[in-house]
Amino acid sequence: MDLKGKKVVVVGGAGLIGSHTVDYLVKEDVEEIIVYDNMSRGSRENLQEALKDPRVKIYDVGGDILQTDILQSAFDGANGVFHLAALWLLQCHGYPRAAFDVNVHGTFNVMEACVAKGVKRLIYSSSASVYGDAIHESMDEEHPFNNKNFYGATKLAGEAMMRAFHHRYGLNYVGLRYVNVYGPRQDYHGAYIAVIMKTLDAIDNGGSPTILGDGSEAFDFVAVEDCGLANVYAMKAETVDSFYNVGTGKRTSLKELADILVALTGCRQPIKYEARSEATLVRNRIGSPIKARKEIGFTATIELREGLRRLIEWRTAHKSDMSAKRS
């Protein structure tokens, strides 16, 4: 979809990936960018720079995807919608009913509002959690669904509903399956990004970086800036009714991750290893980036060391905020 002169709504636009998506949208020739967010995890601070652009507005009535009348009013005149609102993995594990209400029922509400208001294109934030543990590496979009947790289950339900809405109502959509997202503005709620944040906490406090497990578990860490860019690429692409991995395709073990963090911070303490007990978490997940590159033109460009450097720089500038989020 050509974004020139268009109105777009970013549902969950004050969150981690949402706010970076907004940052990229202000570089486009759009007419208006509406951020729809209940601020349960997002914040105005994440939009500090973007809000300097008069085209960016936070929807002033509120932003809960369970309030269908308010949601539909926010979509008035919208050409494109990005749906990034969701409960995160560990919250879904602890509160499965809430996970269903927000991630499944709420996603249905977003799709219903898109159809009711004639939205031309919807970009849905799914997750590589739909794959579960890797059966083969790297995981392409045809990898079997091997998910075993509630978060992944809600994302699978969302994907199935997207396809059903497309075939029943003609809803034009694309879904993005992010792998392990990290970067500036992240918090401590994500199961995998928390590994990075807690390691940096330990280093800041003069302690030893701690790895759960033996350090061999490996993941595909993708910078949040790249995820924001992927959203814009997906909105501008021609493809419909398809899902794409958003990752680097590069394998990084937790030991390698800790080594990079130690080198970037100058930490002198030895790395410690502790037994791992989280039954809901996967142990290996590296996504293939080939389909996204071929069909929507997206390639992640931020190398892990550079992305972590940016995260550390952001943490340093927001030390007081980090203390508040940890408490």
N, C-alpha and C positions, 0 to 999 in steps of 0.2 A: 504494500500500500504506500502510495506517495504521501508523505507526511506534510507536505507544503499546505499551509492554511488550515490544517486539521486541528480539531479538539481531541485531546486524549485524556483518559482518566487512569491514574495509577493507584490501584487498590492495594493498600499496604505500602504506599509510596514514601512513608517516613521511616521504614525499616532499613535493614542492612542492604539487601539487593535493591529494594525499591528506591531508596534515596540515590543510589548510584545510577539507577536507570533514569531518574529525573535529571541528574547531572548531565547525562548524555543527551537527553531530550531537549534541553535548553540550547544545545548546539545545532539543533534542527530548526527548519523554518516552519515550526508549528504555530498555530494561532493561540492556543490555550492549553495549559497543563494543570489538571485538577488532581490534587492528592487527597485520596479518600482513605483515612486511617483512624482507628480508634485509640492510637497511641499506647496500646498495652505493651508493645515492645519497641515501637518506633518512637521518634522524638523530633521536635521542631529543630533541635540542634543539628540533627542529621541533614536538615534542609537549609542550614544557615546561609550557604552561598547561593543555592538555587533560588531562594525566596527574594534575593536581590533583583531577580528578573521579574518584571510585572506580569509576565504571562503565567507564572507559577502561583497557584492559589491552593490553600488548604480548604477543603470543603467545610464551610462554617457551621453546618448543622450537626456534624458528627460523622462517624465513619465506620459503623459496625455492619458487617455483611449479613448479620441475622435480622437487621431491620429493613425489610424489603421495600417499604415505601420510601424511606430515605435513600436507600441504594439506587432505586430507579430514578429518583429525582436528580441524583448526582450524574446519571448517565444521559440526561437530556442533551441532545445535540452532539453527543460524543461520536466520533468516527472510529476510534480505537480504544481498547481497554487492555491494561496489563493487570493480571490477577496474581498478586504475590502474598496475599494475606493468608496466614495459616498458623496453627499451633505447631510448636517444634517437636522434635523426636521424643525427648525425655518427658515433656509435658503430656504428649499423647500416651506414652507408656504409663504414666501415673494416673491420667484422667481420660480413659478411653471414651466415655460418654461425651465429654467436652470435645474430644478429638473428632468424633462423629458430627456433633452439632456444628462446629466451626469449619472443619476441613471438607466435610461431605455436604451437609445441608447448606452451609454458607457458599460453597462452590456452585451448587445447584442454583442458589439465589442469584449469583453473579451471572451465570449463563442465561437464566430466565430474564434478568434485567436487560442483558445484551439483546436478546430476541425482541423483547417488548419495545425497546427504544431504537431498534434498527441499527445497532452498532455493526460496523463493517468488518472488524477484525478483533479477535481476542487472543492474547498471548497468555498462556497458562503456565504458572511455575509449578512443575512437578519435581521429581527428585530421583536421583540414582538409587534411592532406597527401594524403589520398586524391584530392583534386581536382587537385593539381598547380597549374600556372599557370592563372590565370583566363581562360576563354574568353569569359565575359560577367560583368558586374559589376552588382549584387553576386551572389555565388554562393549559390543556394538549394540545398536538399538533392537536387534533381534535376540539378544541374550534372554534366556528364560527368566520369568518372574519367580524369584526365589525368596521373596520377602517373608519375614517372620514377625514383624512388629506392627503396632497399630498405626504409626506414622506412615509407613510404607503402604499399609492397607488403605488408608484414606487417600493417598496419592493415586493408587491404582483405581480406586473408585472414581476419583476425579477424572482420570484419563478415560475411563469407560464412558462416563457421562458426557465428556467432551465429544467423543466420537458419536454417541447416540444423538446429541443435540445437533451435530453437523448433519447427520443423515435424516433426522426428523424435521428440523427447522431450517437447515441450510446455514447454520452458524459457521462462519469462517474462523478457524482457529489454528494455532500451532502450540505445541507443548514443549517445554524445556526441562530436561532432566539434569539438574545441577549435580555435580559430584561433591567434593568437600570444599566448601566455600570459606574463605578467610579474608581478612583485610581490615582497613580502617572502618570504624563505627561498629565493629562486631562486639557482642556481649558475651556472657558466660553461659548462655542457655543451650547453645548448639552442642551436641554430643562430641563432635570431632573438633570443631574450632576451639572448644574449651581446652583441649589438649594444649594448644598453642598458648592460650591466655594464661592457663595455670602454670605452664612452664616458665613463662615470662614473669609471673608473679613470684615464683620461687627464686628466680635469678635476681629480681629487684630486691628481694628480702635477704639476699646473701646466702640462700640455700642451694641445694642441689636440684637440678632438673630431674623430674621423676617420670619414668616411662612405665605404663601399665603393660605387663607382658614382657616378652624378651626383646622387644624392639624390632622384630622382623616383620610385624604386620605393616602392610603397605597400602597407601592411598594415593589418589590423584587430587592434589591440592590446587584449586583454581582461585585466582585473585578475584575479589568481589568486583573490582573495576571491569574486569573482562566479562563478568556475568551481566553487569548493567549494559555493556555494549552488545552482548548477545541478544538481550531483549529488544533493543532497537533494530538490530539486524533482522530479527524474526518478524517484527512488525512491518518492516519495509520489504520483506521477501514476497515472492509469488506463491510459495507452497501453501497448501492447506491440508488439514486432517493428517498431521504427521508429528512425530516426536523426535527430539534431538538431544543428544548428550551435550552438556556444556562442561568441558574439562580440557585438560592439556594433553591427555594420553600418556603422561609421564608418571612412572612409578617412584614413590618416595617412601621409604620405610620410616617408622617412628624414630628409629635410631638416627637415620640420616637427617630427619627433621630437627631432632634435638641438637645434633652436631652443628647445623647451620645456625640455630638460635644461640648456641654457645659462642660460636665464632663472631656473630654480629654484635653480641653484647659484651664480649670480653670476659665472660664468666670463667672463674677459675675452679669452681667446685665440680667434682666428678658426677657423672650421670648415675642415678639410682634406678633400680628396677623393682617393681612391686607386682604381686599377683593380680591378675585381671579377673574381674567378677561380673562385668556387665553382660548379662545374657542376651540383651536385645541388640547389641552392637555387632556390626560385621567386622571381619578381620582383614579382608583384602578387597579393594574396589578401585579399579583403574578403568576409566571410560575411553572408548574409542572416539576421537574427534572427527573422523573422516566424513561422516554423513553431514554434519553441521557445516563443515567447510565446503562440501560440494553443493549443498542445496540452499543454504541461507547465507553463505559467504563468510561465516564466522570462524576465526581462528584465535585462540587465546595467545596473547603475546607477552604477558608479564611473567618473567621467570620467577621461580619460587624465592630465590634469594632476594631479588629486588622487591617482590611483594611483601616479604617478611620485613625487609628494611623499612618499607613504607608504614607497615603496621606498627613497628617499634617507634618510629618517629611520631606517629599519631598518638600512641599511648603516652609518650613523653609529654606531648602538648596537652593531654587530657588526664593528668594524673589524679586530680581531685575527683573527676567524674568516675574514673576507674575504681577509686576507693569506695565511692557511694554505691556502685553497682555490685561490688563484692560483698557489701554489708547486708 
